Amino acid sequence: MHRSSSAGLAVILPKTVRSCLQNSAPLPYNWDEKLRGLIVGICLSRSLLLQSIAQTRPGRVKTTENNLSAFIGQERLELDAPQKSCVIRTLKSMGRRRFFRHRGKMVLIIDATSYAKKRSRRKIRPMPGKGKVRLHNLRTKEKLLVPGYQEIWVGILLKDRTVLPITRKLWSENGPECASMNLVESAEIRKAAQIIRETFKLNVILVADSGFRRKELLHWLKKVEGMDFVIRIEGHLTVRTGDLTGLLEQKGPWWPKRVRMQWRDGSKHVLLSDVSARQVGVVTESKEEVSFNVACMVPVEDKLDPMYLATTLTTAAVADLMMIVRLYSWRWGIETFFWKFKQALKADSWRVFSSWEAIDNLLTAAHMAYLILVLLAEFVRKGQSGQMRLLMRRIERILASRFAKPPKLTLGRFFQIIAMDFPSPAFAGVTL
């Protein structure tokens, strides 16, 4: 196992974490130092730190898990300011050229992920604020609900079609902040848009799946926030086109086809579809009228149903229509982030259950650790310092020793190399 680069990261990584927390509000209980230690531990050990806190050591009344859980569960520990500071420092360090822009606007992608938490037999304490989440990737179409939590994420689209997460919110119908999920989603959208405007002075385009198809949300985005969007909607929506009113699924497939294009909807299979568009109007539950354009994609294969995208972007030119379809297909980047976040950082296997605040703070620390790793990968690729260039050469040697043909250094592979090279947080000078 290669450990030669630990000396370099023992200096580089703590400095990077410290720089991202420079502008954050002062935290009590020496939290700055302990937060840095936790983040560095998550970064270097691929969450070996989080696995070790569940181990009971003989002769100790309180396990390390209980100590950590009690510490990060304190009500006085507010991580909103450090998290926002970390996000803004990361965005500024990467620079606006790394982010995708369409007509001078950046693209935000919102989606939700779930954490299924089946409690082990020997755990007596109940999980705080647990709700019901749906198990995915089942072989049957049956819906299976289990105890767990949901988390709403908003990320920004990069030029390489990956997504950088900038805001998150833990939610459950039984949690302490059990406002409706619709209000939570609106709050996260507004928070993410404010971060982009504060950092880059640019407006945004929101991209979302059909889980965010509410008519009230479409009205709020266009009329209240003045925000462009590309959101998938269902065909059984009642719309008005001209003087006629009816279901979208009865009208859309008959609109004049304007272009045939290939695109992907989160799968390896390319979908060849005929695309058309028209402006429609809907009436919300609060009797408010809102109009927007709808792009209708009818797959060439008869077995697949048409798909509809609601958008405020122009569909006048064919190129504009094709860009709308591409923006939605790039939404899959946030699903890739979920996989990396849970697999590389083991963010779905935490065992801290002392309080809702402890769970939320731990996931916040994992989010900041992810941002630090992204920033570190950027620095390593650019080789801005002698230490970074030395680290990159050592990473190349690790790849050469494990592959006959060394692959490209992707972000996920960078995570894996850091994990292989550092079996313990102690190699970064972390004291727990």
N, C-alpha and C positions, 0 to 999 in steps of 0.2 A: 504494500500500500504506500502510495507516494505521500510524503508529508513535508517535502522540501519547501513548498510555498507557504507554509504556515507562518514563517517569520515575516513574510511580506504582508500577508493579510492581517496579522496581529496588529499592524500599524494602519493599514489602508482601511479596513472595514470599520473599526471604531471611529476613525476620523470621518468617514462617509456618513455614518449614523449621526454623529455629533453635528455635522454641517446641516443635515436635514432638520434638526431640532433646534437650531440656533434661535429662530424667531418665535418659538413657541412660548406660551405663558409659563411662568414658574410653577412647578408642581411640588406638592408637599411630600414629606417622608422620603426625601432623597430619591424621588421617583425618576429624575433624569438619568441618574447613574444606573439604577436598576432596570429602567426601560431599555437603555442601551445594551445592557448585558443580556436581557431577554431577546432582543431583536438580533443581536450578533449570534447568540446561541441558535436561534431558529435558522438564520442564514447559513451558518457553517455546518450544522449537524443534520440538516434535512429533518429537523424536528426530533432528533435523538434526545434533545433536552426535554421535549414534551413527553416522550416515551419514558424517560427516567423519572419524571415526577410521579408516575403511578407506581413506582416500586417501593414497597414497604421495607424499611431497614430495621433489623432486629435491635431492640433496646431503645427505640425512639417512640415516644408517645404520639407525637405528630409526624406524619409522613411529609415528605417534601411536597407532595401534591396538596396537602392541607395548608402548608405554609404559603405556597404560591397562591392557592385559591383564596385564602383569607386576605392576602396582601392586595391582589388585583381586584378583589370584590369590595374594597372600601368605597363608600359613597363620595368621599372627597376627591377621589382620583378621576378627574375629567380629562379624557384623551382627545376631545374634539379639536382643541387648538394644536396639540402636537401632530395629530393626523393630518390636519389641513396644511400645517407648515411643511410636513414631509412631502405631501402631494405637490404643493407649489414649488418647493425647491427642486423636486425631481423634474417637473415640467420645464422649469427655467433652465436646468442643467442640460436637458436633452435638446432644447431649442425648438422653435416652431417648425423648422424644416423637416423634422422627423415625423410630423403629424400630417395626415391626409386632410386636404381642404377642397371643398367644392364651392365655387363661386365666392371665395373668400371666407367661407364658414367652415368651422370644424365639425366633425361628426361625433355625436354621442350615441352610445348604444346602451340600452337599459334591459336588464333581464333579472330573473330571480333564480336562486339555487336553493336546494334543501339539504338539511343534515338529518338523516335518519338516525335516531339514538335509541337503540334497543338496550335497555339497562341490563347489566350482568346480574346474575342471581344473588351474589353476596353483597350487593349494594342495597343498603337499607334506606338511605336518604332519597327522597323523591327528586326528580329533575325539576328545577325551578322553571315555571312558566312554560312548560312543554305544551305543544299543540299537536296537530295532525299534519303529516306531510305525505305526499304520494311517492311510492316507490316507482322508479323509472327502469327502463331497459328490461322489462319483464317479457317472458315469452308469450304470454297471453295478453289479450286486450282488456282484461279485467283490471279495475282500479283497486289498488291495495294501499290502505292508509295505515301508517305506523306513527308512534310518537316521534317528535322531532321539532326542528326549528326551520324557519325560512330566512333567507337573507337576500335583500335587494341590492344589486350592484349597478353602478353606472360607470362605463368606461369610455375612453376616447380612442378613436380609430387612428392607427399609425399607417404610414405609407406602405409598410410591408404586410398590411391587412391583419396584423395582430391588434389586440386591444389592451390598453393600459388602464387598470382600474383606478378611479379617483374618488369615488364615494361609495359607502356601503351602509346598510342598516339591517340589524337583526330584528326579526319580527315574528310574533306568534299571537294567535287569537287569545291566548291566556297569559301573555307577557305583561309586564308592568305598564308599558306604553301601548296599550291594546286599542289604539285608534284604528279606524278602518285601514285596510291595506291600501285603498285608493288614496287616502290622504298621505300615507307614508311614501308612496310612489311619487306623488306630486312634489312633496318636500325634497326628495332626493334629486329629482330632475332639476328643480330650481337651484339647489345647492351646487350641483355639478356645473350648471350653466354660469352661475356666479363665479365659480373658480376659474372657468375659461375666460370670462370677461375680465376678471381681475388680473389674470396672468398675461393674457395675450391681447386683450382689448378686441376680441372677435366674438361674433355671434355663432350659434350652433344649429345643427340639424339633428333632430332626434330620430333614431331608428329603433324599432321595437317589433317584437313578434305579436302574434294574435292575442297573447295574454293581456295586452295593453290596448285593446280595440274599443274601449268604452267611448261612447259618443260624447259624454261629459268631458273626458280627457281631451278628445280632439278639439272640442269647443274651447276648453281652457288653454290649450297650447296656442291656438290661432288667435283667439279674441283677447285673452287676458295677457299671456306671456309674449305674444307676437313671435312665436318660435316655429320654424319650419320642421316638418316631420315626414317620415316614411314609415308607416305602420300597417302591418297586415290586418285585414278585417275579414269577417266571415261573409259568405254569400247570401245568408238569410237576412241580411240587413235591408230594411225598407228605405229606399232612396227615391229622390225626385230628379228626373232628367227632363228638362224643358217643362212641358205641361203634364207629363206622365209620371205616375207613381207606381212602384212595384218592387219586388225583391231583386236584389242585385244579381243573384244567380240566374234569374230569368232574363236579365237584360244584357249583362256583361259579355257572355259568349257570342252575342250577335252583333256587337259593335264592329265597325270596319277594322280589319287587321292592318297594322301599320308597319310592323317589322317582325321578322322571325329571328330569334337569338337563342344561344345556349347559355345556361346559367346553372348554378348549384344551390340547392336549399339544404345545406348542412349534411350532404352525403357525397359519396364518391361518384355517384352516377350523375352525368350531365343531363339536364332536362332541356330538350328542344321545345320551345313554346312560341306560339303566335301571340304577339303583344298588341293590345289596343288600349285606348285611354279616352276618358270623357269626364267632364265636370258634373258632379252630382251634389245634391243638397240633402241634409237629414235634419230631423227635429229631435232634440235631446229630451230626456225625461223631464227637465225643467222648462220645456217648451221654448227653448232657444234654438234658433236656426243657424246652421253652419254649413258652408259649402267648401268643397275641396275636390281635387282631381283624383280619379281612381284609375290605376293601371291594372288591366285584366290580362292575365297570362294563361292561355289555354294550351296545355301540353299536347304535342302532336300525337302521343299515345292516348288512345281512347280510355284506357283504364284509370287514368289520373284525372282528378277533378281540377277545375280552374282555380287559380289563386288570385286574390285581389289585394292591391296595395293602395292605401289612402295616403295622399301626399299634398302638401301645399306648394311643392316645386312645380315649375312650369313643365308642361308636356308638349309644347308647341313643336319642337324639333325632335327628330328621331333620336339624335344623340342624347337629348335630355331624357327621353323615355328610357333609353338603354341604361343611362346612369342611375336612374331610380331603381331599376331592377338589380343592378350591380350593388348599390348601397345596401339593399336588403339582404342580398346573398352574402355580403361581407359581415353581416351580423353574426355569423357563425364564429367569428373570432372571439367573442365573449364566452362561448361554450368551451373553446380551447383553453381560455384563461381559467375557467372553473376546473378543468381537468388538471392543469399544471398546479394550480393553487392547492388542490386537495391531495394530489399525488406527490408532488415534489416537497411540499411543506407539511404534509400529513395534516392539513387543516381540518379534516373531517374526523379525526380520531382523538380529539382532546377529551380529557377526563376530569375537567374542572367543573364541578357542579355545585359549588357553595352558594352561588347567587346568580341572578341574571346578569348583574354588572360584571361579575368575574368572567362569564362566558363572552360577553360583548367586548370587554377589554382585551381578552386573549386573542380574539379574532381581529381586533384592531391592530394589535402588535404584529400578528401574522401578515396583515395587509401592509404595514409599514416595512416589514422584513422583505416582502415581495418587491416593493418599490426600491428598496436598497439594493437588492440583487439585480434588478433591471438597470439601475443606475451604474452599478459596478460593472456589469457586462458592457454597457456603453463605454465606460472609461477604458476597459481592457481592450475593446476592439479598436478604439482610437489611439491607444498607447500614448496618453497625454503626459505620462511621467515615466521615469526610469523604472520605478517599481511596477507600473502597469505593464510596460513592455516585457519585463522579466517574468511577470505572472503569465502573460500571454504565451511566452515561449515554453514555460513549464506546462501550461495547459495543452499546447501542441504536442509536447512529448508524451503526455498522458494519453492523448488520442492516438498517437502513433504506436504506443505500446499495447493498445487494446483493439485496434482495427488494422486490417491489412491495408485498406485504403482509408485514411483518416477522413471522416465526414466533416461537413460544414459545422461550424460552431454556432448552433442555435441557442436560444434562451433556455429551452428545456434541457439541452445537453450541458449547458453551462451550470445549471442547477445540479445536475447529476455529478459533474466533475468536482464541484465544490464539496458535495457530500462524500464522494469517494476519498477525496484528499484530506478530509478533516473528520475523523471518527469521533471527535469529542470537542465541545466548545472550549475546553481548556487550552487548545492549541491557538486560540485567538486571544488568549489572556483574559478570558471571561471568568470572573469570580462570582459564584452563586451563594 
